[in-house]
Amino acid sequence: MQGSQQLEEYLLAQLAAGERTATEQIYKQHYPVVTKWIMHNGGSEADAADVYQEAIVVLYEKSQDEAFRLSCKIGTYLFAISKHLWYKKANKRQQDPVSLPDDDRQEWAYEDDVNAHRERENYYAQLNAALEQIGEPCKSLLKAFYHEDKSMQEIASGFGYTNTDNAKTQKYKCLTRLRKIFHNVQVK
């Protein structure tokens, strides 16, 4: 065990010094494990090569820092970095699944923004229509709480409720009614 730890420390020192043989040894020794894991988790061999290369660069940069102390084996460290980089890359792929030229991507982004804006406008139109149908005192109570940021104490005294608990109960009943009306409202 002691000899293994000394070899790890030696390889890390050689890597920090820019020794090509140490870099090659580390690269060849741990590459198959990382590649197998990435391919098992939805990546290709090219993905694995890219991720592993980035992990080697991170290890090299860390080895340049005199304060850096490796508290595990080099392979464990490279695997952890590779795993983190792969999850980051896979997450980015899920958010941007199709790789298109920039012009097409911008066109899609614009259309998505327009569609999101239309959906938001429809939502607010439907909400306003529901508020018109809910009637008083619910309309005023909800407006006082959500638009005017009045406290429940202010609402209780302003609407003539005996205490804040009664005002909260009424607000809850009004919200329940608003939700029912909201889901049944047809906006033109």
C-alpha positions in Angstrom: 0.0 0.0 0.0 2.8 2.4 0.9 4.6 1.7 -2.4 1.4 2.4 -4.3 0.9 5.7 -2.6 4.5 6.7 -3.3 4.1 5.8 -6.9 0.9 8.0 -7.1 2.8 10.9 -5.5 5.7 10.4 -7.9 3.4 10.3 -10.9 1.6 13.5 -9.7 5.0 15.3 -9.2 6.1 14.2 -12.6 2.9 15.3 -14.2 3.3 18.7 -12.5 6.8 18.9 -13.9 5.4 18.3 -17.4 7.0 14.8 -17.8 5.4 13.3 -20.9 6.0 9.7 -19.7 4.0 10.3 -16.5 1.2 11.9 -18.4 1.1 9.0 -20.9 1.1 6.5 -18.0 -1.7 8.2 -16.1 -3.7 8.6 -19.4 -3.4 5.0 -20.5 -3.9 3.5 -17.0 -7.2 5.2 -16.3 -8.7 5.8 -19.7 -10.4 2.4 -20.1 -12.4 2.7 -16.9 -13.7 6.2 -17.7 -14.5 5.3 -21.3 -16.4 2.2 -20.2 -18.4 4.2 -17.7 -19.3 7.0 -20.1 -20.3 4.6 -22.8 -22.5 2.7 -20.3 -24.1 6.1 -19.4 -25.2 7.1 -22.9 -22.0 8.5 -24.3 -19.8 7.5 -27.3 -16.1 6.7 -27.3 -15.5 10.2 -28.8 -17.5 11.7 -25.8 -15.3 9.7 -23.4 -12.1 10.9 -25.1 -13.2 14.5 -24.9 -14.3 14.3 -21.2 -11.2 12.3 -20.2 -8.9 14.9 -21.9 -10.6 17.6 -20.0 -10.2 15.6 -16.7 -6.5 15.2 -17.5 -6.2 18.9 -18.0 -7.9 19.6 -14.7 -5.6 17.2 -12.9 -2.5 18.8 -14.6 -3.7 22.3 -13.6 -4.3 21.1 -10.0 -0.9 19.5 -9.8 0.7 22.9 -10.6 -0.7 24.3 -7.4 1.8 23.6 -4.5 -1.1 23.6 -2.0 -2.9 20.8 -3.8 -2.8 17.5 -2.0 -4.5 14.4 -3.5 -6.4 12.6 -0.8 -7.3 9.7 -3.0 -5.8 7.7 -5.9 -5.2 9.5 -9.2 -7.7 7.1 -10.9 -10.4 7.9 -8.4 -9.8 11.6 -8.8 -9.9 11.4 -12.6 -13.0 9.3 -12.5 -14.8 11.8 -10.2 -13.8 14.7 -12.5 -14.8 12.8 -15.6 -18.1 11.8 -14.1 -18.9 15.4 -13.1 -17.9 16.7 -16.6 -20.0 14.0 -18.2 -23.1 14.8 -16.2 -22.6 18.5 -17.0 -22.3 17.6 -20.7 -25.3 15.3 -20.7 -27.4 17.9 -18.9 -26.5 20.5 -21.5 -27.5 18.0 -24.3 -30.9 17.5 -22.7 -31.4 21.3 -22.7 -30.2 21.7 -26.3 -30.9 18.3 -27.8 -30.5 19.1 -31.5 -27.3 20.8 -32.7 -28.3 23.3 -35.4 -26.5 26.1 -37.0 -26.6 29.3 -35.0 -29.2 31.0 -37.3 -31.6 28.1 -36.8 -31.1 28.0 -33.1 -31.7 31.7 -32.8 -34.9 31.4 -34.9 -36.1 28.6 -32.5 -35.2 30.7 -29.5 -37.1 33.7 -30.9 -40.2 31.5 -31.6 -40.0 30.0 -28.1 -39.9 33.5 -26.6 -42.9 34.6 -28.7 -44.8 31.5 -27.7 -43.9 31.9 -24.1 -45.1 35.5 -24.2 -48.4 34.5 -25.9 -49.0 31.8 -23.2 -48.3 34.3 -20.5 -50.7 36.8 -22.1 -53.4 34.2 -22.4 -52.8 33.2 -18.8 -53.2 36.7 -17.5 -56.3 37.3 -19.7 -57.9 34.2 -18.3 -57.0 35.2 -14.8 -58.5 38.7 -15.3 -61.6 37.2 -16.7 -61.9 34.9 -13.7 -61.4 37.8 -11.4 -64.2 39.7 -13.1 -66.5 36.7 -12.6 -65.6 36.0 -8.9 -67.4 39.1 -7.6 -67.1 41.0 -4.3 -65.7 40.8 -1.7 -63.4 38.2 -3.1 -62.1 40.4 -5.9 -61.2 43.2 -3.6 -59.8 40.9 -0.9 -57.5 39.1 -3.4 -56.5 42.4 -5.0 -55.6 43.8 -1.6 -53.5 40.8 -0.7 -51.7 40.1 -4.0 -51.6 43.5 -5.7 -51.5 46.0 -2.9 -49.4 43.7 -0.6 -51.6 44.4 2.4 -51.0 42.2 5.5 -53.7 39.9 6.8 -54.2 42.3 9.8 -54.9 45.2 7.4 -57.3 43.1 5.4 -59.1 41.9 8.5 -59.7 45.4 9.7 -60.4 46.8 6.3 -63.0 44.2 5.4 -64.5 43.9 8.9 -63.3 40.5 9.9 -63.0 39.8 13.6 -59.4 38.5 13.3 -56.7 37.5 10.9 -57.7 33.9 11.0 -61.1 34.7 9.6 -59.5 36.8 6.9 -57.2 34.0 6.0 -60.1 31.5 5.8 -62.0 33.9 3.6 -58.9 34.4 1.3 -58.6 30.6 1.0 -62.3 30.3 0.1 -61.9 33.1 -2.5 -58.8 31.4 -4.0 -60.6 28.1 -4.3 -63.5 29.8 -6.1 -61.1 31.7 -8.3 -59.3 28.4 -9.3 -62.6 26.8 -10.3 -63.6 29.8 -12.3 -60.1 30.1 -13.9 -60.2 26.6 -15.3 -63.6 27.1 -16.8 -63.1 30.5 -18.3 -62.7 30.7 -22.1 -60.7 33.7 -23.3 -61.3 35.0 -26.7 
